[in-house]
Amino acid sequence: MSLNEKPSESLSLNPRIRHRAVGDDGVVVHLDNGRVMVVNEVGRRVVELLSQPHAESELARRLADEFEVTAEQAETDLRVFLEQLDSEQVLTRHSRGAE
């Protein structure tokens, strides 16, 4: 499933998701299906940022700045990770007016 960001859309964590830092990594637990994901440091940061609604482009900018990678690399890697989160029902979509 492609995320194809809409300008008026933002993403956040599904309210049934819990997450915790474990060293540099993170653990994401879906309370409804019991699925557990272990994520690296960058994935952990994305999950932390998704505690509040953000547009995909905002997330990519933050990651590029914080991890000193190009904007293009941040966008590409973020899109892949968000698609994985979306397939695991970790994301919630919001219209920008509903924030």
NORBELGI-V656527 format. One record per backbone hydrogen bond with DSSP energy under -0.5 kcal/mol. CO is the residue of the C=O (numbers start at 1). NH is the residue of the N-H. E is the energy in kcal/mol with one decimal. If there is no record, write none. Layout:
CO|NH|E  CO|NH|E
This chain:
6|9|-2.3  8|96|-4.4  10|94|-2.7  11|54|-2.2  12|92|-2.9  14|17|-1.9  16|31|-3.0  18|29|-3.2  20|27|-2.6  22|25|-1.5  25|22|-2.4  26|39|-2.7  27|20|-2.0  28|37|-2.8  29|18|-2.5  29|31|-0.7  30|34|-2.0  35|30|-2.6  37|28|-2.9  37|39|-0.5  39|26|-2.4  40|44|-2.9  41|45|-1.8  42|46|-2.3  43|47|-2.5  44|48|-2.4  45|49|-2.7  46|50|-2.2  48|51|-1.6  49|52|-1.6  50|13|-2.4  54|11|-3.1  55|59|-2.1  56|60|-2.4  57|61|-2.0  58|62|-2.3  59|63|-2.5  60|64|-2.5  61|65|-2.1  62|66|-2.9  63|67|-2.6  64|68|-0.6  64|69|-1.2  70|74|-2.5  71|75|-2.6  72|76|-2.4  73|77|-2.7  74|78|-2.6  75|79|-2.4  76|80|-1.8  77|81|-2.2  78|82|-3.2  79|83|-2.2  80|84|-1.7  81|85|-2.7  82|86|-2.8  83|87|-2.2  84|88|-1.3  85|90|-2.6  86|89|-1.6  90|14|-3.3  92|12|-2.1  94|10|-2.6  95|98|-2.4  96|99|-1.1
